[in-house]
């Protein structure tokens, strides 16, 4: 009909265009007074505009309604050479354009869940409550291992595989709740790849949480999340026992021996200690930082992480001790 041909193509300003078209159509069809019809159609247009604004609000909850703050922090072993990081970020922006994406690291050693766990912990300490973290070190991708979302007692959120990657944040921040991600509405539309859950499940779930969707909607509660076997450090007599939890790019080692454990030993600046990592032992000095000893000398100190660091000034402790994450560490006070 000629009447339908008068309707405008709906664009960005479709509400006023639609109202004007309605005035013309109704005047032609019914000869209604122009002033009366204009008032009627503008009222209808206002109602429709409010409906549009209201429907848009459902896509991203207001700040007052959210448990999250809009930040999604990202840690993976993907590297940056390939398309993986960019594709996952694209999914996040498609779901929640206002998301603030932050890269923690994409250079975690491939498949090294322990390194991923400590990297995530040390970064997550510095972020505010309400931050959502996506962590993907996932050698079991596509298998029966569960995709999970974690809410910690301090109000942070973690999304990733149930393979122990969240062990350290669970131990330090406390666990409010863990849920298995099963709700398709939180996932990327379309088929889910067996080999790219980072793009299809984890990142979209994080973006939805950042946008204000309820954590409880993710899926069923999980009571038996996987934890890594990390023995807690302990001090006995003049010795402290722990294990390597981090190896940085300089070859420095960090053990899970905390400041309090070192204080329990009674170590003071300049004390001599025997450090054993695995089966290799060396005499070292307890100091504050690298420059407190000559170049090439061994040292131990409390690092910025509040863990004990085993280092060689301008050298490579990893190579000297043939150490890896999980290597046992013994600190013996010699004085």
N, C-alpha and C positions, 0 to 999 in steps of 0.2 A: 504493500500500500504506500501511497505518497506520504502518508503521515509518518511512517517509520523511517522513510528516507530523510526526514528532517532532523532526526536525532544525530547529535555530534559524535565524532570519534572520541572515546574517553581518553583523556590525557591527564597531565598533572593537575590542571584546573578544572576537572570534570564536573565538580559540584555546581559552580555558577553556570557553566555551559549547559549542563543538564536542566537547570532551573529555567534558563532563558528559552531553551527548546520546548520545555513543557508549557510555558506561557503561550508561545506561538501556536502550538498544537491545540491546546484547549480553547483558545480564542477562536481558532478556525472551526473547531468541531462544535462548540457550544455557544459561541458569542458571549462569553462571560465578560463582565466589566473588567477593564484592564487593571485598575487599582486593586480590586478584590482578588483577582487571579494572581497578581504579583505577590500580594501578601501571603496567599495560600501556598504558592510554590516556593517562596523564600523560606517559609516555615518548614515545609517538607525538606528543602535543601539543607537547612540547618540541622534538622534531625538526622539526615543521612550523613552529614559531615561529622557530627558527634559520634555516630555509629562507627564511622571509619576510624576515627581517632581511638575510640574504645577498643576496636578489634586489634589495632596495631599495638596497643598497650599490652595485649596478651602475649606478644612475641618476646618482650623483654620486660620483666617486672621492674617497678620503680626501685630506686636505691633503698627506700624505706622498707620495701617488701622483701628484699634479698637477704640471704645469709652470706652471700659472696660479694666481692668488691670489684668485679670486672677484670681482674688480672688472671691470666692463665700463663703459668711458668712451665717451661718445656725442657725436658732432659731426656736424651736418647743416646744410643750407640750408632746412629745412622750415618754420622759424618755429614758433610755439607756438599760433597761432590755431586750427589745424585738428586733426584727430584723429590725425595721423600719428605723432607722438612717443609719445602714450599707447598707441596700438595696438602699436607696435613693442616698447615696454617690457612690455606685457602678454604678448607672445609670449615674451620673455626669462624673465619670472617663471613662466610656465607650464612652461617647460622646466627651469628651475633656480630654485626658490623662494628659495634662500639667496643668489642673486646680489646684488651691491651695484652698483646702477646710478648712474653719475655723469654729469651733464650738463656737457660742455665748453662748447658753444654750439650753438644752433639758429638763429642769426641770421647765419650766413655769407651773403654776398651770393649770391642765387640764381644758379646755374650757374657761379659763379666758382671754378673748380678751383684756381687759384693761391692765392686767399685761403683756401680750405679746406686746402691743403697747409701753409701757414705757420701757420695756427691750430692745426692738428693737431700740428705739430712743437713749437711753443712750449709747448703744454699737456703733451704727452707727455714732455717733458724732466723734468717734475717727478714723474712716477709711477714706482712701483717695478717691477722686473722681475716678469713674470708677469701684468701688467695686459693685458687685451684691449680694443682700441679698435675701435669701429664708426664709420666715417666715410662719410657719404653726401652727396656733391655729384655728381650723376649725370645730366647732361643726355642721356646716351645710354642711359638705362634701357630694357631690353627689346630692345635691338638686339644685334648680335653681340659687343659688348664683353664681356669675361669678368668674372665675379665671382671675386675672388681673396682669399686669406688669406696674410699675410706674417708670418714670424717673423724678428725682428732679432737681430743678434749679442749684444745686451744682454738678450735674453730677453723682449722685449715682442711682442705679437701685434696685427696690424691686419687688419681685415676690411672690404671695400668693393669698389668698381668698379675695374677695371684701366684707368684713364684718366689716370694721372699724379698722382692725389691723394696717393700715398705717396712721391712723389719726394724730398721733403726729409727724411722720417724714414729713408728708405733711405740717403740720402747721409750723414746724421749718425750714425745708430745702426749702420749696416752691415746687410747682408742675409745671414741664415743660410739662408733658403729661402722660396720663393714657390710656392703651390699654387693651382690652379684649383678652385673649389668645385663639385663635381659629385656628391658623395655625398648622396643624398636623405635619408639618416638625419640629416643635419645641418640640414635645412631644415624649415620649418613644414609640418605635415601638411596634406594637401589640395592643390588646384590652386595653381600658382605664378602670381601675377599678372605680366603683362608690365610693369606700371607701378609696382609697389611691391616691388621687390627688397629694400628696406630692412627691410620687415616679414617677407618670405617667405624670404629667403636670408641676408642679412647679419646681422641681429640674432639669429636662431636659431643660426647658425653660431657667433657670438661666445658665446652662452649655453652652447652645448655645449662649447666650448673652456674656458670659465670653470668648467664643472662637472667638467672633467677628461678629456674625450674627447681622444684622441690627434690631434695636428696632422697626422700622416702619413695619417690616415684621411679627410681633407677631400677629396682628389682628387689628380690628377697634378701633378708638378712643372712649374713654368713657368720658362722660361729667358729670356723676352723681354718682361718686364713693361714697360708704357708709362712713360716718363719725360717730364716737362715739360722744355722747352728753357730752362733757367735757366743763363745763362753765369756762371761763377764770377767773383767780384770780383778785381781785380788792382790793384797799385800800380806806377806807373811815374814815376820822377822825383819831381816835386812834385804829382802828381795820383793820385787813386784813382778807379777806374771800377767801376760796379756797376749795379744796377737796383732799382727799387722792388719790394719783396716784400710790403709790408703797408701798409694805410691804416686807421687806427683811427677811431672815431666822432668824435674831435675834429678830424680832418683832418691829424693828424700822419702823416708818411711814414717808413717804415723801409726802408733799402736793405740789400742783402746784403753790405755792406762791414763786415767784422768789426773787432773791437778790434785784432787783430794788424795788419790793413792800415792802420788809422789810426796805430798806433804806428810802422809802417814809414815813414809820411810825416813823423813827428817832430812831430805836432801837440801843442801844450801849451795849458793853460787860458788863454783870452783871445786866442788867435791869430785873425786874420782869415782867412776862407776865401771863395772864390767857389763857390757851389753852382749847378750847372746840372742842371735836371730837364727832360728833353725838350729843348725849344728856349728855355726861359726860365731866365735866370740872375739871381742875387741875391747880394749880399755878406752874409755871416753871421759869427757868432762861435762859436768852439768853446769850450763851457763844460761844466758838470756837470749842470745842470737848468734848468727853465723860468725860475725866479725869479732866475737870474743875469743876466738882461737885462731892460730895461724892457718893460712891456706893449706889445705890437704889434711888437716887434723880432724879427728872425730869429735863430735859434740852431741849432746842431748839437751833438750829444753822443752818448756811448755809452749806449744804453738798457739797461734791465734784461734785454733779450734778448741782449745782447752784440753787437747790430748798431747801425749808425749811424742815428740819428734826425734827421730834418729837420723843424723845427718853427717856429712863430711863437707867442710867449708870448701866450696868450689869443686866438690867431687860428687861421686855417685854411690850412695849407700846401698842402693838396690843391687848394683853389680857386686859390690864388695861382699855383701852378705848372701848373695844369690837368693834374694827375698821376693816373695809375692804376697798378695793378699791372702791372709790365713796363716802365714808363717808364724810359729810361736815366738814369743819375745820374753826374755828374762832380764830384768834390771837388778843388778846386785851392787849395793853400796860398798865401796872399798875404803874411802876416806884415807 
